Amino acid sequence: MNSPPANNIRSERVSSSITILGSTGSIGKSTLEVIALHPCYQVFALTANNNVAEMLQQCLRFQPRFAVMVDADAANQLEQVLMGQGSTTRVLAGEEGLLAVATHSAVDTVMAAIVGAAGLPPTLAAVEASKKVLLANKEALIMAGELFMTALAASDAILLPIDSEHNAVFQCLPPESRLAGSDIRRQGVRKIVLTASGGPFRDVALETLQNVTPAQACRHPNWSMGKKISVDSATMMNKGLEVIEACFLFGTIPRQIEVLIHPQSIVHSMVEYLDGSVIAQLGSPDMRIPISYSLAWPERMNSGASFLDLTSQPDLQFFTPDLIRFPCLRLGIEAAEQGGTAPTILNAANEIAVDSFLSGRIGFMDIPVIIARVQAQITCRKADTIAIIRQADEHARAIARELTART
């Protein structure tokens, strides 16, 4: 038997049995929309935190073998309702249930779309179980990038990025240097360009930002996303996190990654080569495109998204981001450069700060202030064990909660 390629890429047809971690979120819903177009896919398991109403509708439509609710009370409620409907779907609960459906022998593909640090254990378990992992949960790499990539190299797993920017980079790189931390410099790559819309506040007066509401921050001009990632887009923290993610995915360093604001969200990212060539991936701002690409890879299939008509689009514009307007982007880049537990601390503090903003406890511009204060109070360490990573995560969250309670 031939050993798997060093970069964990195989030329296989798409898998048919899928677990969706986080099926009631925006990525999970979009994944189900794509699957509904292609009967060859079988939904093995769906998971959610506590959204019983949405999960019930998904179970009745797609008839998965398992449904997992992280919240035990929600699991009991879902089980009772499904039994009353005559459904054969078996309900599991908690992190144990997530791990079970992420690693089950009947599963070929795992869509990792749980938002935040909660997605790390099942996503890492899916990699260790040699699944085809579609990574929409960037926190898995941000918190435990070195451990995650080491586990990938030691397994037969295939890792495909779902973030539109990283999926675009994946499509623009030479096949032999796409995954598993390959050194892209050996393939003539000069730099990676990650594009960003700039969110809803790219042009508003700076003095008005402290007074913006959660509803305004979640009103993204181009994309339909969940609340947390919408706020991250508004602060551009999502782009700082994506710099960290790109370093691990593509084996590069922060100074080889440039971030440009591209308000039209048509060019999803670019790769610049040493000969002066720049290869870009373009498409409508619709997450079904990277989802369908990754599901079908190395082939392509209908995503259900609209086709791009460049003649009807406004002029494509690109700007250097203002780090005074977007201090979260600067914090993300600095954490990428520092390495170790710095990205874990950044991510944990950001999750607490964003939740506090959405709950009305702090202002929009308090988010980067809270993050910076948390970073200043915790010494960065080498992130070489899950125990150290979890300790840094918990420590950062505790400090962030204390700071947001005072604000």
C-alpha positions in Angstrom: 0.0 0.0 0.0 1.3 3.4 -0.9 1.8 5.9 1.9 -0.4 9.0 1.9 1.1 12.1 0.3 3.1 14.3 2.7 0.7 17.2 2.2 -2.4 15.0 3.0 -4.1 15.6 -0.4 -5.7 12.7 -2.2 -7.4 12.5 -5.5 -10.6 10.9 -4.4 -14.3 11.4 -5.2 -16.4 13.1 -2.6 -17.5 11.3 0.5 -21.2 10.6 1.1 -21.6 10.3 4.9 -21.4 13.7 6.8 -21.4 15.0 10.3 -22.1 18.7 10.7 -20.8 20.2 13.9 -22.9 23.3 14.4 -25.7 22.6 12.0 -28.0 25.4 13.3 -25.5 28.2 12.7 -25.1 30.0 9.4 -22.4 27.7 8.0 -24.3 24.6 9.1 -27.5 25.9 7.4 -25.6 26.7 4.2 -24.0 23.3 4.2 -27.4 21.6 4.4 -28.6 23.8 1.5 -25.8 22.5 -0.6 -26.4 18.9 0.5 -30.1 19.2 -0.4 -29.1 19.8 -4.0 -27.1 16.5 -4.1 -28.8 13.3 -3.1 -25.5 11.4 -3.0 -24.7 13.0 0.4 -26.1 11.3 3.5 -26.4 13.4 6.7 -25.0 11.1 9.4 -25.2 13.5 12.4 -26.2 17.0 13.2 -25.1 18.9 16.3 -26.0 22.2 18.0 -25.8 23.8 21.4 -29.4 24.4 22.5 -31.5 25.5 19.5 -34.1 22.7 19.7 -36.6 24.3 17.3 -34.1 24.6 14.4 -32.6 21.2 15.1 -36.0 19.6 15.1 -36.8 20.9 11.6 -33.4 19.8 10.4 -33.8 16.3 11.8 -37.3 15.9 10.3 -36.0 17.0 6.9 -32.7 15.2 6.7 -33.3 12.2 9.0 -29.8 11.9 10.5 -28.8 8.9 12.4 -27.7 11.0 15.3 -28.5 14.5 16.7 -26.3 16.0 19.4 -27.3 18.8 21.7 -24.5 20.1 23.9 -27.0 21.3 26.5 -28.5 18.3 28.3 -31.9 19.8 28.9 -32.1 20.7 25.2 -31.2 17.1 24.3 -34.0 15.7 26.5 -36.5 18.1 25.0 -35.4 17.2 21.4 -35.6 13.5 22.2 -39.1 13.7 23.5 -40.3 15.7 20.5 -38.6 13.4 17.9 -40.1 10.4 19.6 -43.5 12.0 19.3 -42.9 12.5 15.6 -41.9 8.9 15.1 -38.4 9.8 14.1 -35.6 7.2 14.3 -32.9 9.8 15.0 -31.0 9.0 18.2 -30.2 12.0 20.4 -26.9 12.4 22.3 -25.8 15.1 24.7 -22.7 17.0 25.7 -19.1 17.0 24.5 -19.1 13.2 24.6 -21.8 13.2 22.0 -19.9 15.6 19.8 -16.8 13.4 20.0 -18.8 10.3 19.1 -20.3 11.7 15.9 -17.0 13.4 14.9 -15.1 10.1 15.0 -17.7 7.5 14.1 -16.4 4.8 11.7 -19.4 5.4 9.4 -18.5 9.1 8.9 -16.3 10.2 6.0 -16.6 14.0 6.2 -16.9 16.4 9.2 -18.0 20.0 8.7 -16.4 21.7 11.7 -18.7 24.8 12.1 -19.0 25.2 15.9 -18.3 28.8 16.7 -15.5 29.5 19.3 -13.3 27.4 21.5 -16.0 24.8 22.0 -15.3 23.5 18.5 -11.7 22.5 19.2 -12.1 19.1 20.9 -14.4 17.5 18.3 -12.5 19.0 15.4 -9.2 17.8 16.6 -10.7 14.4 17.3 -12.0 14.2 13.7 -8.5 14.9 12.4 -7.0 12.2 14.7 -9.7 9.9 13.3 -8.5 10.6 9.8 -11.7 12.2 8.5 -12.0 14.7 5.7 -12.4 17.8 7.8 -14.0 20.9 6.4 -12.7 23.6 8.7 -15.0 26.5 9.4 -14.1 26.7 13.0 -10.9 28.9 12.8 -10.5 28.8 16.6 -9.2 25.2 16.4 -6.1 26.4 14.6 -5.9 29.7 16.5 -5.9 28.0 19.9 -3.9 24.9 19.1 -2.3 25.4 15.7 0.9 23.5 16.3 -0.8 20.5 17.9 -3.5 20.5 15.3 -1.1 20.4 12.4 1.1 17.8 14.1 -2.1 15.6 14.5 -2.9 16.2 10.8 0.5 15.1 9.7 0.3 12.0 11.8 -3.0 11.0 10.4 -4.6 10.2 7.0 -7.0 13.2 7.5 -7.7 15.7 4.8 -8.1 19.3 5.9 -9.9 21.8 3.7 -10.5 25.4 4.7 -14.1 26.8 4.6 -13.4 30.5 5.4 -13.9 32.2 2.0 -10.4 33.8 2.2 -8.5 30.6 3.0 -10.6 28.6 0.6 -9.6 31.2 -2.1 -5.9 30.9 -1.2 -6.2 27.1 -1.3 -7.6 27.4 -4.9 -4.8 29.8 -5.9 -1.8 27.8 -4.6 0.0 25.0 -6.5 -1.6 21.6 -5.7 1.7 20.3 -4.1 1.9 23.1 -1.5 -1.7 23.6 -0.4 -2.1 21.9 2.9 -0.4 20.5 6.1 1.9 23.4 6.6 4.0 23.0 3.4 6.5 25.8 2.9 4.9 27.8 0.2 8.1 29.8 -0.4 9.5 26.7 -2.1 6.7 27.0 -4.7 7.6 30.5 -5.7 5.1 32.2 -3.5 6.0 35.8 -2.4 3.0 36.6 -0.3 -0.6 35.8 0.5 -3.2 38.6 0.2 -6.3 38.3 2.4 -9.1 40.6 1.5 -11.6 42.1 3.9 -14.8 43.9 3.3 -14.1 46.4 6.1 -17.5 45.7 7.6 -20.3 48.2 8.2 -18.1 50.9 9.8 -15.2 51.3 7.3 -16.3 54.8 6.3 -18.1 56.2 9.4 -16.6 58.9 11.6 -14.3 57.4 14.2 -15.9 59.4 17.0 -19.2 57.7 16.4 -17.9 54.1 16.8 -18.3 53.9 20.6 -22.0 54.5 20.3 -22.8 51.9 17.6 -25.3 49.2 18.6 -25.1 45.4 18.3 -27.7 45.5 15.6 -25.6 48.0 13.6 -22.5 45.9 14.1 -24.2 42.8 12.9 -25.6 44.5 9.7 -22.8 43.3 7.4 -23.0 45.0 4.0 -22.2 41.9 1.9 -22.4 38.7 3.9 -25.1 36.9 5.9 -23.4 35.6 9.1 -24.0 34.8 12.7 -23.8 37.6 15.3 -20.3 36.8 16.7 -18.5 36.6 13.4 -20.4 39.7 12.2 -19.0 41.7 15.1 -15.6 40.2 14.4 -15.9 41.5 10.8 -17.0 44.9 12.1 -13.9 45.2 14.3 -11.7 43.3 11.7 -10.7 40.9 14.5 -11.8 38.2 12.0 -9.0 39.2 9.7 -6.5 39.2 12.6 -7.6 35.6 13.4 -7.4 34.7 9.7 -3.8 35.8 9.6 -3.0 33.4 12.4 -5.0 30.6 10.7 -3.3 31.2 7.4 0.1 30.8 9.0 -0.7 27.3 10.1 -2.7 26.3 7.1 -0.1 27.3 4.5 3.1 27.1 6.4 3.9 30.8 6.2 4.8 33.6 8.6 2.9 36.8 9.4 5.1 39.2 7.3 4.2 37.1 4.2 0.6 37.9 4.7 -1.0 41.2 3.6 -4.5 42.3 4.5 -6.4 44.6 2.0 -9.8 46.1 2.4 -11.9 45.2 -0.6 -15.5 46.6 -0.1 -17.1 44.7 -2.9 -16.2 41.2 -1.5 -15.7 39.8 -5.0 -12.0 39.0 -4.9 -11.9 36.6 -1.9 -8.1 36.4 -1.7 -4.9 36.4 -3.8 -1.5 34.8 -4.0 1.4 36.7 -5.4 4.3 34.8 -6.9 8.0 35.7 -7.2 7.7 36.3 -11.0 5.2 39.1 -10.4 2.1 37.0 -11.2 -0.9 37.4 -9.0 -3.6 34.7 -9.0 -7.0 35.6 -7.4 -10.2 33.7 -6.7 -13.4 35.6 -7.5 -17.0 34.8 -6.8 -20.3 36.1 -5.4 -20.2 36.6 -1.6 -21.9 33.4 -0.8 -20.5 30.8 1.6 -22.1 28.0 -0.4 -19.3 28.4 -2.9 -16.4 27.4 -0.6 -18.6 24.8 1.1 -19.5 23.1 -2.2 -15.9 23.3 -3.4 -14.7 21.6 -0.3 -17.4 19.0 -0.2 -16.8 18.0 -3.8 -13.0 18.5 -3.9 -11.0 17.7 -6.0 -14.1 18.0 -8.3 -16.6 20.8 -8.5 -20.4 20.8 -8.3 -23.4 23.2 -8.2 -23.5 25.2 -5.0 -26.8 26.9 -5.6 -25.1 30.3 -5.5 -25.6 32.9 -8.2 -23.0 33.3 -10.9 -20.8 36.3 -11.0 -21.5 39.0 -13.6 -18.6 41.4 -13.6 -20.3 43.7 -16.0 -23.0 44.4 -13.4 -20.5 44.9 -10.5 -19.1 48.3 -9.3 -15.4 49.0 -9.8 -13.3 46.7 -7.7 -11.5 48.7 -5.0 -8.6 47.9 -2.6 -7.4 49.9 0.4 -4.8 49.5 3.1 -6.6 49.0 6.5 -6.4 51.8 9.0 -5.1 50.2 12.3 -6.4 53.2 14.3 -9.9 52.5 13.1 -9.3 48.7 13.4 -7.1 48.1 16.4 -8.3 44.5 16.7 -6.5 43.7 13.4 -3.3 45.0 14.9 -3.8 42.9 18.0 -4.3 39.8 15.8 -1.2 40.3 13.7 0.8 40.9 16.9 -0.5 37.7 18.4 0.5 35.8 15.2 4.0 37.2 15.4 4.3 36.3 19.1 3.0 32.7 18.7 2.8 30.3 21.6 -0.3 30.9 23.7 -0.8 34.5 22.5 -3.4 33.5 19.9 -5.3 31.5 22.5 -5.3 34.5 24.9 -6.4 36.8 22.1 -9.3 34.5 21.0 -10.6 33.9 24.5 -10.5 37.6 25.4 -12.2 38.5 22.2 -15.0 35.9 22.7 -15.8 37.3 26.1 -15.6 40.9 24.9 -17.8 40.3 21.9 -20.4 38.5 24.0 -20.4 41.5 26.5 -20.9 43.9 23.6 -23.8 41.9 22.2 -25.3 41.8 25.7 -25.0 45.6 26.1 -22.5 45.5 28.9 -19.7 47.3 27.0 -19.3 49.6 24.1 -18.1 48.6 20.6 -14.7 50.3 21.0 -14.2 48.7 24.5 -13.7 45.4 22.7 -10.0 46.0 21.7 -9.4 47.7 25.1 -10.5 44.6 27.0 -8.4 42.3 24.7 -5.3 44.4 25.2 -5.7 44.5 28.9 -6.1 40.7 29.1 -3.0 40.2 27.0 -1.0 42.5 29.2 -1.9 40.5 32.3 -0.9 37.0 31.0 2.6 35.8 30.2 2.7 34.0 26.9 4.0 30.4 27.0 4.8 27.7 24.5 1.6 26.0 23.4 2.8 22.5 23.4 0.1 20.7 25.3 -3.7 20.8 25.4 -3.5 21.4 29.2 -1.4 24.6 28.7 -3.8 25.8 26.0 -6.9 25.2 28.1 -5.2 26.9 31.1 -4.4 30.0 29.0 -7.9 30.0 27.6 -9.6 29.8 31.0 -7.2 32.4 32.5 -7.9 34.8 29.7 -11.7 34.3 30.0 -11.6 34.9 33.7 -9.7 38.2 33.4 -11.9 39.3 30.5 -15.1 38.6 32.5 -13.7 40.6 35.4 -12.8 43.5 33.2 -16.1 43.6 31.3 -18.0 43.5 34.6 -16.1 46.7 35.7 -16.7 48.6 32.4 
